[in-house]
Amino acid sequence: MSKQVMDHVYDEEAPHEECGVFGAYDFDGADVAPSIYYGLFALQHRGQESCGIAVSDTEGPKGKVLSYKGMGLVNEVFEPEDLEKLRGNIGVGHVRYSTAGSSTRENAQPLVLNYVKGTLGLAHNGNLTNAPKLRRELEYTGAIFQTTIDSEVIAYHIARERLHTATVEEAVVRAMKKIEGAYSLVIMSPRKLIGARDPFGFRPLCIGRRDNTYFLASESCALDTVGAEFIRDVEPGEIVTISPDHGIQSVQDMCQEKHARCIFEYIYFARPDSHIDKMSVYESRILAGRCLAKDHPVDADLVVGVPESGNAAALGYSMESGIPYGTAFIKNTYVGRTFIKPKQSQRESGVNVKLNVLKEVVNGKRIVMIDDSIVRGTTSDRIISMLRDAGATEVHVRISSPPFLHPCYFGTDIPDEDQLIAHNKTVDEICKIIGADSLGYLELNRLPELIHGNCGYCDACFSGSYPIKPPEEDIRGEHEEFERGSRNR
């Protein structure tokens, strides 16, 4: 379905992240839409349901914003003529996978809000835990919502606070004092580009520069794509304002000592060529593989990874164990979102469409297969069967994350406990269900090693230890395909 070369096998069962955000401001006045397009292209793995770009000309009519968004992948939504029409030297872009709010064009971002002080363009990655409460409060004061996403709640609060502040960044600070949960924001005002990160730092955000153009991006790999130099990460709780008059300004009123960066960014979400909070994602996955080899050794002939996020961990396992590393799976990089197929039988055949096994590599060998996670179990079952059908004599599965035991409320669609295979089954029981000869997970106490212990992190989906109180109302608008049981790794 898709023409795009995907960085991840878009697994209908794999955990999905909500969004990727990107912003650009060219102080010399050149159009930024092409750069935003390529930045979103690099962030496509973070969201593949919808995308959009909004731009403005800082020397043109104040408050005039041009935007274009739609359902689908970046290269499906935008044609060259669409980008030609997006004239402006400041802009924001967004790719989305819905975890709160249904998958419709109305919920695609960026949001563009016209109000008495001008215009705001906003792109949001994360989930607010108090969104229903704030939404009801706004509705009872006359607010009319155009979407069902919590991002619009943020936009409303910024706009309302702006009526009582001297600057838009002050309005962002005031809004941040009201909203709770996970958010990385990229905001375009008529003359400023603003980035904001929640005080816990759940979701990443970084700053880059190319000549006289400044960028904000969910991951550093997007900066590389547009030829920008990485400057630094936006700190948890920090608000950065980028403008020609002052360059990069920082407001740290919301910064705090306790941080809770999502550990699964390093295990799965982020591209391996990204750096998040001074840590290489690739190195983190190598370390995960090394830890697995130390804690769960096995006699085998070959270590293989399930593309893409399992590959680096597999290499780490090989380096630590001395067992040769090999490529057992060939990925069809032109496969689109097979989870939208209506019949369960069609979805289940998606693994065979996306992956094929090199029989010459695995035939007659004892295989260690490294994957990033097991959610429900049926995708792992099918991949193991493929290896056995190709002649593997043994298949030992090693998972580069601890077992999923609890749902996530901070922008990741980890489901409720009753849908998680590890919640009420032992490791031995899971091993039998997926048909492996042995099964080993990354130990929970190894997680700090993945980031050299240099920052606070959130592992609530594994430990149940939530950094903030879970919402009284479950605000995760689960994808309708998810409800049909489409995610079954």
Buried (B, 14 or more C-beta within 10 A) or exposed (E): EBEBEBBBBBBBBBBBBBBBBBBBBBBEBBBBBBBBBBBBBBBBBBBBBBBBBBBBBBEEEEBBBBBBBBBBBBBBBBEEEBBEEBBBBBBBBBBBBBBBBBBBEEBBBBBBBEBEBBBBBBBBBBBBBBBBBBBEBBEEEEBEEEBBBBBBBBBBBBBBBBEEBEBBBBBBBBBBEBBBBBBBBBBBBBBBBBBBBBBBBBBBBBBBBBEEBBBBBBBBBBBBBBEBEBBEBBBBBBBBBBBBEEEBBEBEBBBEEEBBBBBBBBBBBBBBBBBBBEBBBBBBBBBBBBBBBEBBBBEBBBBBBBBBBBBBBBBBBBBBBEBEBBBBBEBEBEBBBBBBBEEEEEBBBBBBEBBBBBBEBBEEBBBBBBBBBBBBBBBBBBBBBBBBEBBBBBBBBBBBBBBBBBBBBBBBBBBEBEBBBBBEBEBEEBBEBBBBBBBBBBBBEBBBBBBEEEBBBBBBBBEEEBBBEBBEEBBBBBBEBBEEBBBBB
